[in-house]
Amino acid sequence: MTRSHSFLHNLIKPFKFGSSREGNNEEELERIAAQEQKVFPYETLLAATKNFHSHHKLGEGGFGPVYKGTLDDGREIAVKKLSQSSNQGNKEFMNEAKLLARVQHRNVVNLLGYCVHGTEKLLVYEYVPHESLDKLLFKSHRREQLDWKRRLDIITGIARGLLYLHEDSHSCIIHRDIKASNILLDDKWMPKIADFGMARLFPEDQTHVNTRVAGTNGYMAPEYVMHGHLSVKADVYSYGVLVLELISGQRNSMFSLEMDAQNLLDWSYKLYKKGRSIEMVDPSLAASAVEDQVTMCIQLGLLCVQGDPQLRPSMRRVVVMLSKKPGHMDEPTRPGAPGSRYRRSRRPSPFSTAAGTSGADSDSRTSDSSSNYTATTTTPAPSSAAREIDSRGKRPMHEA
Ligand SMILES: Nc1ncnc2c1ncn2[C@@H]1O[C@H](COP(=O)(O)OP(=O)(O)OP(=O)(O)O)[C@@H](O)[C@H]1O
């Protein structure tokens, strides 16, 4: 018996119910012990961040400040101190954090664990050494570091991470805030989706789950902004915006109006319809861009931002499209933008095939299955949440 095994054995002894159940108990304790490793003592985090010293502060997001730390064993961590606004009790928070700590994917920032200290709640993430995507993509002097190959790898990596969150993790996780600043790049430029599961840690009143809006201006799907209708297709929309930003090097939310279009999506769509998509490509990609890959990605981005959520592909379908050589793809319909009118197309979803790679079926997983999106949408008065946007461009998570 190894030392750790005998230690475990001693722990088990007092709980023995009988020799036949010993195996099960041992397994159970091992499971509990493994889970408990997800709990970080507050003192460990204080030591790792030098008492949350300002020199260790990486930044501050909508959920609170983030600090860099180093554990005794040399591992680097990022500690997010959650602001007090969560109405979740400690026990519920710990349960959710434990669940989220089981989410493991190479394109998702790993949550290593959590800590509850009095009224403070903290999340401990793996530290991702490069910066967030927005700091490279939207800075003219740094954008060149992102050549086409890197951008395509980022487009593909985010798609895989989202597919995992939507379909392959223990439960469907809708991110709700996919945007360039929530994509971290590691030292090999691999993209990692940050801030997943915040909706679970900041739960909403279950009876109103369908009427609350959170997210960032410029990335939010119209049906979510206008009606608070949330499904995986809201993430697909945000992903599409991000793809078009990666190709053009322009922020959707700060789009130059000189372009004879209302926003980046509108501009991309107009150029696409004229067969001049290539004109939207970031000039700094001139030397590295592979034309048929770029045009395929523009079409893919436009498919993802379509006004009708049912027409948007699922992330599984996106991953399949990215893994194939550019070939036939469906024609995107007009992009949706908050406040825009759209009519649900009468034609069947282009991705609902007999093979089951669906657009309108399995991938329409929604946080509220009772409320299916209904036929025609005209422009309603924007909800109060839609009108209320804070200085960070974020919408509050309260009732619309
Ligand atoms: N795991 C991590 N590794 C390295 N840096 C991180 C990590 N998590 C967050 N950061 C950095 O900490 C800062 C704050 O991040 P945070 O996710 O809280 O907010 P944000 O994305 O800037 O804003 P928002 O809350 O609106 O999404 C950012 O600069 C981000 O790059």
The ligand as an ORCA input file, in Angstrom:
! r2SCAN-3c Opt
* xyz 0 1
  N      -7.216     32.937    -16.283
  C      -6.655     34.094    -16.565
  N      -5.352     34.175    -16.890
  C      -4.786     35.372    -17.183
  N      -5.442     36.555    -17.184
  C      -6.735     36.542    -16.853
  C      -7.413     35.320    -16.534
  N      -8.710     35.618    -16.288
  C      -8.835     36.945    -16.450
  N      -7.651     37.511    -16.780
  C      -7.420     38.938    -17.024
  O      -8.021     39.687    -15.986
  C      -8.643     40.855    -16.510
  C     -10.093     40.931    -16.033
  O     -10.780     39.804    -16.575
  P     -12.332     39.584    -16.467
  O     -12.659     38.341    -17.216
  O     -12.764     39.643    -15.056
  O     -12.957     40.864    -17.151
  P     -13.078     41.332    -18.644
  O     -13.161     40.159    -19.565
  O     -12.016     42.355    -18.896
  O     -14.468     42.064    -18.577
  P     -15.931     41.447    -18.462
  O     -16.196     41.113    -17.047
  O     -16.744     42.567    -18.947
  O     -16.005     40.231    -19.321
  C      -8.490     40.807    -18.015
  O      -7.432     41.647    -18.388
  C      -8.119     39.375    -18.322
  O      -7.268     39.303    -19.431
*
